Amino acid sequence: MGALAALGLVSNIVQLIDCGFRVISLAKELHESGEEATYSNMNSGFLAQEMRELSLKLMKQLPASDLSDDEKALSRLTDQCSRLSNKLLVLLDDLKIKKPGSKVDIVMGVLRNMRKKKERDQLEADLNNCGQQLNIQINKMSRSGLTQKLEETLSISSMTQQDILHLKDQVQKLQQNPMVDSVDTADFFKKLQKVIETPLQHFCLLQDLRDPRMLDRFENVDTAHGKTFEWLIHGPDNSRNDAEAEDYTSGDFEAKSQKHREFVSWLQDDIVQPSGSSTVSSRLRAAHKQSIFYIAGKPGAGKSTLMKFICQNKVTLERLESWSGEKKLICAKAFFWRLGNDEQKNLTGLAKCLLYQIFIAAPALIPTVSSLHAQTYFTTLRRLLTNGQTFEKHKIMLFIDGLDEYEGRPLELIREILGWTMGSYNDLKICVASRQWNEFEVGFEGCPSLRIHEWTHHDIRNFAMDRFEEIGDLAVLIDTRELKTLAEVIVTRAEGVFLWVRVVLASIEQGVLNGDDFKDLQKKVSAFPTELKDLYQYLFDSIPEYDRQMAFETLILTSHYSTSLLQYKFLGDLSKDPDFAIKMPLVPLSEETLRRYLAHTRRQINGRCKCFLEIRAVYPDTTECYQGEEIVSYMHSTVEEFLTQKHIRDAMEPYVGHIDTFDRLCQTFIALAKSIHMLHLYSSKDLETSKKLGKQSNFTAVLEAIIVRFTAQMYDRPSLFHVPRLIDRFLDFLNHINLIVVQKFEEHGLIPGYEIVHHNFIYFSNSGRGSWIERSTLFLLPGQFVKTLAAQRLLFEYFEQGRYCDLRAIRQADPLSMDIIVKAIFSGVSRGLYTRRAIRMLEVLFQAGISPNVQIDIIKAGVRTKLELWDNIMRRIFLKATSVEKAGYEEGLEYQLIEVGLRHGAMANFDLVFGPCYEMTNTNQLIIKVNVCGVSG
């Protein structure tokens, strides 16, 4: 029996006990007060009826089979209670006065009551005895495993946030029940509360931190090929094969061995503070820099692949465990990603990612930091890593990749990382990787380091030869000796850059398929520039004239985050007829047709786009994705940097300047929506897994990215507000998607309990520098899906005047959907309050009859509480201090926000409550805690 079912069972048992006590107590009271017997019977009948209903409910909650001994005993007791209640009700019915106005009948009724008094008293005594036995049984069950069941079921992976809150509510109700006067029972519930409280708090904190996409970049980084990079962990003598051994010079071998020893020593040995005549502080600075290992390299040299290899290697873990000794080892990783969402390239995302992994590995560390919501996530991480209590029983290893893809100032990030190790250099180690920017070279000067491109000569040779073995089966005009010669040329010209090698090998493979001989391939390899930017220019210029329009459309379409592979299939159709997707029938493709389309589209992309793009699975960590659940992305972040250069944009303009590329994106998505099966709206074929993991499907992510792109265009190009045709075209697109989703579910039937997963984030501001986020998972019905996404992104155009979605009608006919839309708007306003879009969306919401003082349920620090929209807006207006506040900020809109709220009935009064002051560590800032509180009237 699950924890919730078990506790529900306990709740009903206590109600039964309570009911039994009341039967006896009330009977005695009425008897002693001399009240008429008929009045007493009426009360006894009411209580007996209540007990019977509770008994029946309790029996239904017991398992149908495989009952434990305790459950069997409980079943017998509930059955007995039910039978006794029935007997008492039958007796009381017989004792009723049939004709209340008849004196004779009254006399007969009194006589019947007197005659049956003994029988009635016996039944009431039996019920009392039954209640006492139930009390004994519940205590017995508490001692025999109910608490253990709760502990098992309260694991984070098996309970939703709503389940845990429901569980806590039931326990609190049980503890407050005045009739549970047994010392053992009360003690049981105290223990039960303790069992629940800590996991509940931990769960809610982890839910705040968890982002399903936090490790997207790590998962999408290529796995190291073959024995590539193994020399660093295992040593060159253990990682090379016989052929490679012949290629090593004694100098190469000794240099690699030395670098291997340095890295392994760094992993497994304590940091020793240098001795000498220098000051204590200078020796301390030198020691704390020794706890950071810096991997540097050229763009495309394989830094991220090496970091992934180190993270996943078992020997890495073994060496680190040797370092941690008796203390528990905690490993956490974070990979910055310029092409990802905001939290994949900022400090908040870094902190949440690391905190989540640290707290999952060591929940005992959670109490060492104060409330997560009282400060920024990054401040929380800093407090954790600089708190001596953290390392009393733990040692921590952090891997942070892609420092050059961080969106802020590099020096800010470097200063933070160095600061973490100042007081705990022997208990905290950090491995970081970045390009060779001056900021990182200077900032990490003195740290042990590795310039990866200087050490990959033999790795590149192995990679090339393995690829040539595959290509050799296709080659007719080239022998193995010639391929080996080509491999040597590639190794020499690559200069340690794996990305360059990948591009060249792809070109060679295409040449072999085209029938090129050895000399043709030699010329191709020699023609490739060795610098990446020159290589990209060479590839760009080599795109044939007749392929350029489609190739450039494909490259531009890829600039939109998470574009699905199947969308590219329809580009050709749309170039002939811009309304092709709208005219398509709503018929899912068969598996065979889908397979054929995807294979054809892959070949087109690979042939036209000259290695600029790659195709990858949406969720590389699972095999449960649907066929077609693949996305197209740039092969490397350097590709995006190249394509956004002005001279490249100017070169593409004649071919795609006349095309509305954003509309092309929308139309390909309509075609995609019509072509896929309804279940693509989930993230996994296993619907239970989909809901449990709380992952959004790629379909949801792509649609959300399209809406964000539209709102960004409206902000970047305000003149578009005056082009109704473009706006109407986009709103028609959303309406089409809404109809498609609803129709797909209607045709196949809604699967109960498996609504569409979507995340809702509400940003809050505290005084000083802090902010916090309430994250919840929404489970949406088909008709709520598009409306929620539009509301969350403050797409007021979709709701204005009720042309596409009438909020007033929804408020009256579907309150549940209205609640979800209000939460979504709350989310959008919280992240973009000081924008005209927020004001327009609020105006539309208030005009629909929703008060500015509307409240929503949120979970804060594990407690369900109410949050008022207007209170939050006023707090944000007075406490403009965080990066969230500054996002999309438009000067002077505070007054418009206040005017809109007051005009629609917002509370006009509020209090500012000043709390304690705090001096920020290592700064000259003084923080004053301020609360903005609404006041009625």
N, C-alpha and C positions, 0 to 999 in steps of 0.2 A: 504494500500500500504506500503511495507517495506521501510526502510530508504534508502537503496541503490537505489531502484526503484524510490523513491521520489526524491532523489538528481539527479539521471539521468534525471528525468523529468525536474527538474529545469535547469539542464545544457542545455538541448535541447531548453527550452524556451528562455534562454538567447541568445543562438545561433540564434534563430528566431528573437529576438529583434535586435540583432546585424546586422543580414542580412537585416532586414527592414530599419534600419538606413542607411546602405551602399547603398541600392537601391536609396534612395532619395538623399543622399549626392552626389553620383557619377553622377546621372542624372543632378543635378544642376551644378556640376562642368563642365561636358561635354557641357552643354548648354551654360554656360558662356564663355567657352574657344573657342566656334565656331567650334568644331569638327564636322565631318560628322555624319549625323543621323544614318547611318548604323553601324558605330563603336559603337555609344551609344547603339543601339539596341542589338548589340552582347553582351555587358557587362550586360545590363539589363536582357537579356535572361539567361546568366550564373547565375546571382544572383536569378532570379525567379526559375530556375531549382533547385538551392541549397535549397531555401526556401520550395519548394514543397516536396523535399526528407526529409527535417527535419520535416516538418509537418506530413508526413506519418509515420515517425519513432516515433514521439511523440504520435500519435494516437494509435499506436500499444502498447505503454507502459502503456496506461491507462487501468484500470480494465475493463473487459467485462461487468460486472454488478455491482449493489450496489454502484454506484458512489455517492460521496458526492456532495453537492451543488457546492462547488468550483471546483470539478473535472468535473461536468457537464458543468459549465461555460467555463472551460479550453478546454473541448472537442469541444464546439461550436466555440470557437475562432480558434482552430487549424483547424477545418473543413473549416471555413471561409478563413483562410490563404491559405489552400490548393486550394480552389476554385478560389481565386483571382490569385494565382500563375499560375494555369492552364489557366485561361482566358488571362493573360498577355503573356504566352508562345504561345498560339494559335495566338494572335494578332501579336506578333513579328515574328512568322513564316510566317504569311501572308505578312508582310512588307519586307521580304527578297527579294533581287534582284535575280530573277530566272536565268538570264543569265548575269554573271558579265562582259562579254566582249561586251555586246550589249549596245550601247548608248541609244537606245530607251527604253530598259528595265531599265537602270539607271534613265532616266527621269521619267518613270512611277513609279519607286520605290520612288523617291523623292516626287512625287505627292501623292502617297499613304501615305507616312510618314507625309506629311503636313496635309492631310485630316484626318488621324487617330491620330494626335498629341493630340487632346483634349481627345480622348478616352484613349490613353496611359497614359496621365498625370493623368487622373481620377483614373485609375487602380493603378498607383504608389501611389497616394494620399491615396487610400483605404488601400493599404498595409502599408503605414506609420501609418494610423489610427489604423490598426489591431495591429501593433507593440506597439503602445502606450497603447492600451487596455490590451495587454499581460503583459506589464510592471506593469500596475495597478493590474492585477489579481495575478501576482506573489507576489507582496507586500501584497495583501490581504491574500493569502494562507500562507505566512510566519507568519502573525499575527494570523491566525486561526488554527494553530496546527501542521505545518510541523516540527518546532523545537521540539515539544512534541513527535511527532512520532520518531524523531531521538533519543531522550533521551531514549525512551522505547526500541527501537530496538538495541541501543548500549550496552545493558546489556551484560555482559560477556557470559552468558549462551546461548545467541541466535545469536552470531556473531562469525565468524571465524576471525583469525588474518588477513587473506588475504582480507576479506570483509571490515574490518575497514581501512586497508591501502588504499584500492581502494576508499573508502568513502573520506578519507582525501585528496587523490590525486585530486578527482573531485572538492572538495571545493576550493583547492588551485588554480586549473585552472580557476574556476569561478571568484575568487577574482582578478586574474591577467588579466582578460578580460578587455581590455581598453574601450570597448563600454558600460560597465555597469556604466553609469555615473549618474544614479539616486541615490540621497542621501539615500533614503529609502532602495533601493536594496543593496547598498554597506554596509549599516548598518546591514541589514539582514544577509549578508554573514559573517560579523565580529562576529555576535552572533552565527552563525552556526559553525564557526571555534572554538569558545570558547566551545560550547557544545561538539564538537568532541574531542578536544585536550586532556582534562583531562582523559576521559574514555579510550582513545587510549593509553596514557602513562600507566595508571593503568593496562590495559589489558595486554600490552606487558611485564610489570614487573611481573605480576602474571603468565603469560605463562612461563617466565624464571624460576619461583619458583616451578611451579606445576609439580609433578611427579605422574602419575596415581597409582603407587605402594607405595606411601609414607605412606599410612595407612594400608598396607597389614597385618602387624603384629597385629594391633589393631583389624581388622576385623576377623582375624583367631583365636584370643584368645577365649577360651570357655566362653560362657555367664554363669554367676553365677547361680547355681542350686537352684530352689525353693526360700526359704527364707534365703539362705546362705548369710552371710555378712550383712544382713539387720539390725542386732543389732547395727552395727557401726554408721549407719545413723539415724535409727528410735529409737534406744534404745532397750535393751533386753526385756522390758516389752511389747513393741508393736510388736515384731517380733516373739515371741515364741508361740507355740500352747500349748494346755492343757497337752499333753503327755510330752512335753519338760519341762514344768513348774515343773513337779514332779522331774525331773532330776537335776534341779538347786539347788545347795547349796546356802545358804545366802551369803557366801563369793564370790562364782562365780558370782552371780547376781550383787552384789555391785561392784565388780571389773570391770565387763563389763559395768555397768552403768557409772562408773567413766571414763573409756576409751571412751565411747560414748560421754560424756559431754566434754571431752578434745578435741575430734576431731571436734565436732560441733562448739565448741567455737572457735577453730582455723579457721574454715571456715567463720564464720559470724562476728567475732569481730576484731577490730583494734588491731595492735600489740602495746603493751605498753612498752616503754623503761624502763628497770628496774632502780630503784632508789638505792641510797646507796653511800658509800664513794669511790667507784671505779672511775676511770677517765672517762671523756666523751667518749673517743675512745673505752674503754673496754665496756662501757654501750651500745655504738652503735653496736659493734660487737655482743654482746649478743642479741640485738634487731633484727638485721638482720638475725641471725640464727633462731629466732622464726618465721620468715616468711617462713621457709622451713619445711615441714612435711616429715619425712623419714620412709618409710615402708620397713622393712627388713624381710628376711625369708629364710628358707632352700630351696634348689632346689626342685621344684615341690610342694611347699606349697600353691600355688594359688595367688602369688603376682600380676601377670598380670591380672588374673581374677578379683581380688579385684580392681585393678586400672580401669579396664574397667567398673566395676559395679559403682564405684564412679563417673566416667566421665559421665555415662549415666543416673544417678539417678536424678529425678526431684527435690528431696529435696536438693541435693547438689547445684543445680542451685539456688534454693530459698534462701539457706543460704548465698551463695556467693553474690547474689543480695542485700541481707540485708547489707552485708559488703560494697558493692560498693556504696550504697546510691544514690546520685544524679549523680554520675559519671557512664559512660557506662561501663558495664562489658564485658570483652573479655576473652574467654576461648580457650585454644589451647592445643593439646596433641601430643606427639611423643613417639613411642614405638621402642626402639632399637631391632634389630633382627639379631643374629649371623648367621642364616641360610639364610638371605636375600641377596640382592645385596649390593654393596659397600656403597651406600648412605643410606642404612637402618642400618648401623652400624658405621658411622663416623660423625664428627662434621658438615661437609657440609650438609649432609642429614638432621641432626637434625635442623640446622638453616633454611634450605629451608622449611621444614615441618612446623615449628612454624611461620616463617615469612608469609608464604602463608595464614595460618589460621588467623593470626592477621590482615593482610591487607585486607582479605576478609571481616572480621567483622568490620574493621574501616579503609576504604580507606583514610580518612583524615590524617592518620598517615604516609602515604607514603612520603609526602614532608618533614617530620621531619628527614629523613635520606638522605644522599647524594646519588649520582648515584650508583646503586647497582653494576655496572660493574667496579667501580673504587676500589673495595676492595673485600675481601672474603665475602661470605655469612655470615660466623660466626661473622666477624667484624661488619657487618651491624646489625646483631641481638644484639650484645653487645652495639653498639651505640644507638639502639632503646630503649633497656631496661635500659640504664643508662642516658638517656636524660630526663631532667625534663619536657620538653614539652609533652612527651608521656603521662604523667600522669596528665596533667592539667584537662583533661576531661574524662580520662579513668582509670580503674583499670584492672589488668591482672592476670589471674590464669593459670598457666602452670602445666600440668601433664606429667611427663617424666618417662617412665617405662624401666626396663631392663638395668640399668646403667652398670651392669656386662657384658652385651653383646656388649658394646662399644669396638671397635677394638684398640683404642689407650690406653694411660696410664690413669688409673682411676684418679690419682691425678690431671692431667690436666683438666679433666672434672669436678671434684669436685671444683677446684679453679675457673673455669668459672662460675659455677652455684652460688657459694657463692658470686662472684663478682657482679652478676646481682642485688642482693638485697641490696648492700651496701648503695646506696643513695636513695632507694625508697622502703624500707622495709614495709611501710604501704600501698603501692599501688600495690605491686607485691607479689603474693604468689606462691610457687612452691611445688608441691607434687611429690616426687621421690620414686622409688622402686628399690631394688637390692638384690642380695644375701648378706649374712653376711660376706663380705670380710673385712679384717682389714682396708683397705684404706677407705672404706665407713663408717665403724664404727667410726674411728677416725675423718674423715673429717666432718661428720655430728653430731659429739658429741655436745651436747647442744641444738640440734634441737628437737622439739616434735617428738615422734617416736612411732612405733607399730611393734612388732615382731609377724608377722601374725600367725606363727605356734603355738604360745603359746595361741591363742584365738579361735582356730577352732574345739575344742573338740565337741561341740554340732552341729556345722555345718556339720562335718563329719558324725555324727550319723544320722542326717536328710537325708543326701545324701545317706548313705548306706541303710537306711530303705526304702526310696523311690525306690531304685533300687531293693530291695528285694521284694517289693510289685509287681513289674513287673515280677521278677523271680518266685515268688510264684505261679503264674498261670501255670508255666511250671513244677513246682516241684510236684512229686508224693509221694516221700518217706520222705518229710520234711514238718513240720507244721510251723505256724507263730511264735510260741514261740521259736522254735529252730533257726529260722532265726534271731530273735531278739538277741538271745544269741551270734550268730555269729557276729552280728553287733557290740556288745560290745567288742568282742575280736579284731575286726578290728579297732575300735576307739582307744583302748588302744595301739595296736601295731603300729598304723599309725604315732604316734608322730607328728601330725599336718601336715603331708605331703599328700595332696590330690592326687598327682600323684601315690603314693604307693597304695592308696585306689582304684583308677581306675584300676590298674593292677590286684589287688587281686580280685576285683568284677568281672572283665572279666574272670578270672580263675574259680571263683565260678559258674558263669553263664554257662561256658563250662562244668563244672562238673555236674551241674543239668541236662543239656541236655544229658549228658552221663549216667545219672541214678545214680549218687553218692548219698549215704545217708548222714545223719548228721555227723557221725563219719568220713567218708571219707573227707568231706568238712572241718571239724575241723582240721584234719591232714594237709590238704593243706594250710590252713591259718597259722597254726603254723610253717610250713616249710619255709614260705617266710621270708627271712632276712628283718630286718627293715631298714637297710641302703640301699639307692638307688643303689649304685654301687654293693653291694652284691646281691641285688635283680636282677639286670640286669645279673649278672654272673649266678645266679641260673636259670633264664629264658633261657639264652643262652645255658647253659649245658643241659637243659631239651628238647631241640629240638631233635626229634628222628633222628637216623642215616639215615633212608631212606628219610627224608625230608630235610636233611642238604644242599645238593647241590642247590636245588631250593630256599630254605629259604635264603641261603647266596647270591645267585644271586639276589634275590629280595632286600635284604638289600643293596647290592652294587649299584644296579640300582637306589635306592632311594637317594643315595649320590649325584646324579646329580640333580641340582635344577629344580623344576617344572616338574617332570616326570608324565605323564598322566596315569590315572588308566588303560585305555584300552591297553597301551603298555605292561602291565604285563600279559595280556591274552596270548600274543604270545611267552612268554619265553619258555614254554614247547615245542611248535612247532619248535622253533629255536634250541633247544638242540638236536633235532632229525635231523634237516636239517638246517645248517647255512644260506642257500640261500632260505629258505622258503618264506621270505617276498618278495624277488625279483621275485619269481615265482607266487606269488599271483595275481589273476586277479584284475583289478582296478574297483571294484564294491562296492559301499557303502553298509554297512549293513542296513538291515531293522530295524525299531524301535524295533520290537519284538526280533530279533536276538541280537541286541545291548543290550537290557535290560537283556536278558538271560546271555550273555557273562559277563556283568558287575557284575551281582549278583554272578555268579560262581567265578569270580576273587576276589571279596570282601571276600568270604568265604575262598578261598585259602590263601589270605594274612593274614587274622585273625587267621586261623588255624596254618599256618606254622611259622609265625614270632613272635608269643608269646608276643603280645602287644607292640612290639617295634615301630610299624607303626600305622598311622591313615590316614583316607581318608576324604578329605574335598573338598568343592566346590571351584572353582577357584576364583569366585567373590561372597563371602557370602552375599554381600549387595544387590544382585539382584536375581530375580526369572526368569530372561530372559536367563539364560545360557542354552546351549543345553544338552540333555541327554548325559552323558559320559564326560561332561566338569568338571571332578574332578581330583584332583592330590593326589598323595601319598607322605606323608612326615613323618619324624620322629615324634613320639608322643611328644617329648620334646627335647630341646637342649642337655640335659644330655645324651640322647641316642647316639647322634653323638659323644660326648666326650668319651663314653664307647667303641663304635665300632672302634674308631681310635687308641685305645691303641695297643701297639705292640703285646702283648700276644694274643689279640683277632684277629688281622690280621694274626698272625702266625697260629692260630687255623683254620681260614677259608681257608688258602692257599692250603691245600691238596684237597679241594673240588672244588675250583674255579680258582686255579693257572694256569690251562691249558686253561682257557677260556679267550678270548679277550673280556673283559666286556664292553669296549668302543664300539667295533663293535656290540656287542649284543644290546647296547643302540641304535645305529644307525639303526639296522635292525628292532627293535621293532617300531621305528618311521616310517620307510617305511610302515610297516604293518598298523600302525595307519593311516597314510596319505591315504592309499588306502581304508580304511574301513569307513572313516567319510564322511559326506556330505560336499560339497564345502563351505557352509555357516559357517562351523566351523572356517574358516579363519577370521571371524569377532568375536567381543567380545560379541555380543548380537544378539538374534533373530531379534530384532528391528534394522534394518540396519541404520536407521536415528539416533537412540540413539547411536549405535556403533560409528558412525562417529562423532557425536556431542561430546561424552565423550572423544574421542581420545584415547580409550583404545586399546592396542594391544591384540590380541586373545591369548589364552593359546598355540595354535599351533605355533604362531610366537615366543612366549617366550621360548618354549621348543627347537625349532630349533636353536634359537640364543644361548641358553645355550650349546647345543651340539657343535656348531662351536667354542665357547669360550673354551670349554673343549679340543677340538682338538689342538687349538693354544697353550693352556697352556701345553699340553703334549709335544708338539714340543720344547717348551722353557725349560721345566723341564728335558726332556730326549733328548738332541741334537743328540744322536746316531740314533734316529728314522728318521732323515733327510736322512740317508743312507739306509733306508728300503723302497724302492719304492713301494713294494707291499702294505704296510700299508697305505701309502699316497694315492695311486691309489684307494684303497678300499674306503677310505673316500670321495675322489672326485667323485667316481662313485655313492656313496650314495647321495651327493648333486645333482648330475645330475639327479638321479632318482626322487628326491623330486621336482626338477624344472619341469621335464616332467609330473609328477603327477598333480602338481598345474595347469600347463597350460592346460593339457588335461581335467581336471575337469571343468574348466571354458569354454573350447570350447564345451564340451558336453552339459552344461547347459545354455551357453550363458552368456557373461559378463554383469553384472548388471550395467548400466550406472550410474556414479556418486558415486559408492560404491567400490572404490578401497581398497586394503588391507592397514590397518593402521600400520605405523611403525614410531618410534621416532628416530630422528637424533640429537646427541649432539656434539657441537664443543667447545672444551676447549681453552681458551685464557689465556695468561700470561701477567700480568702487572709487573712493577718493584716492588721491595720489596717483600711482602709476598702474594700478591693478585693473584687471578685468577677469571675468570668469564666464564659462559657457555651460549652459544646460543642454545636454544632448538627449534627444528622445527618438525612438523609432516609431514611425507611423505605419500602420498596416491599412492600406487604402483599398477601397472597393473600386472597380473599374471607372465608375462615373465620377469618383473623387480624384482620380489620378492627375489628369491634366490641370484641373482647377487648383489643386494643391501646389503643383510646380509653378504655375503662373502666379499664385498668391505669394509664394515664398520669394519669388524674384520681383515682387511689386509691379507686376505687369498690369497696371491699372487699365490699360487700353482694352484688355480682355473682359473686364467687368463693367466698364463705363457704359451707362445708358442701358445696360442689360441686353445688349445686342447678341453677345455670345454667351454670357453667363450672368444671370440675374440674381444678385446676392439677396435682394429683398425676398424674392420667391423662395430661394433656398432656406432663408431664415425661418420662413413660415411653414414650409413643407418638409424640410429635412434638417432638424436642429443638429443632428450628429455631424452631418457634413459641414454645417456652418461652424461648429466648434473646431473642426480640423482646419478649415480655411482661416479662422481667426488665429489659430496657433501658427499657421504658415505665414500669415501677414505679420504677426508678432516677430517671427524669426527674421523676415526681410527688413522690417523697420529697425530691428536691433542691430543689424549689420550695416545699414545705410540710412541712418536717421536723418542726417543733414543733407538730404537731396530732395529735389523737386518731385522725384518719382515717389518718395516716401509720403510726401504731403498729399500728392494726388491720390495715392492708394488709400491713405487714411480718410480722405474726404469721401471717397466712394464707399468705404466701409461704414462710416458714420451715417451717410445718406441712406444706407440700407437698413438703418434702425439699430445698429450696434452702438452701444454707449462707449465713449472714451474710457469709462471706468470699468469696462468689462474685465473679468478675471479669468485666468487659465490656471490649470493645475500643473505644477512643476515638481521635480524632485530635487531638493537641496540638502546636501549632507545626509542623504538617506531618509529624509523626511518629506512626505507629501505636503505641499503648502500651496497657497494661492498667490498669484502674482497679478497685479493690476497693470493694465496697459498704460494708463495715464501716469501712475506713480513711476513706472520705469522710464517714460519719456522725460518727466521732470528731473529724475535723477540724472539722466544722461545729459540734459541741458546744463545742469549745474556742475557736473563733474566731467567736463570735457578734458580728458587727460591721456587717453590711451590710443594706441594705433588703430583700434576698432573705431573710435570716435572720428579719427582723421580720414578714414577711408571714404573717398568720394565726397569729402566735405565741401559744401557750398556756403560761402560767407553770408551771414544775415538771415538764415532761414529759421533761426530759433523763434523769432517773433511770429513768423507765419505758422509754425507748428503750434505755438500757444494759442494763436487766434483761432485756428481750425478746431482745436480741442474745446476751447471755451464756448465757441459758437454752437457746438453740438452737445453741451451739457457737462463738460469736464468739471471736476471739483476745482474751485478757484483758490482755495486755501491750502497751504502746506507748511510744514515745519522743517527747519534745518537743525539737526541735532549733532553737535560737535562732540566727538569722542576723544580718546587718548592720542597723544603725539608719539611718533616714532622717528628716530634718526636712522636714515638708510646707511647700511654698512658701506665703507669705502667711498662715500659721496658726501657732499655738503648739503644734501637735501633733508628737509624736515617734513615728514608726512603727517597730516592731520586727518583722522578718520571722520568722515561726514556722512550722515544718513539724511536722505530726503524723505520725509514722511507726509503722506496725504492726510488732510483733516477734513472731515465732513462738515457741511454747512458753508 
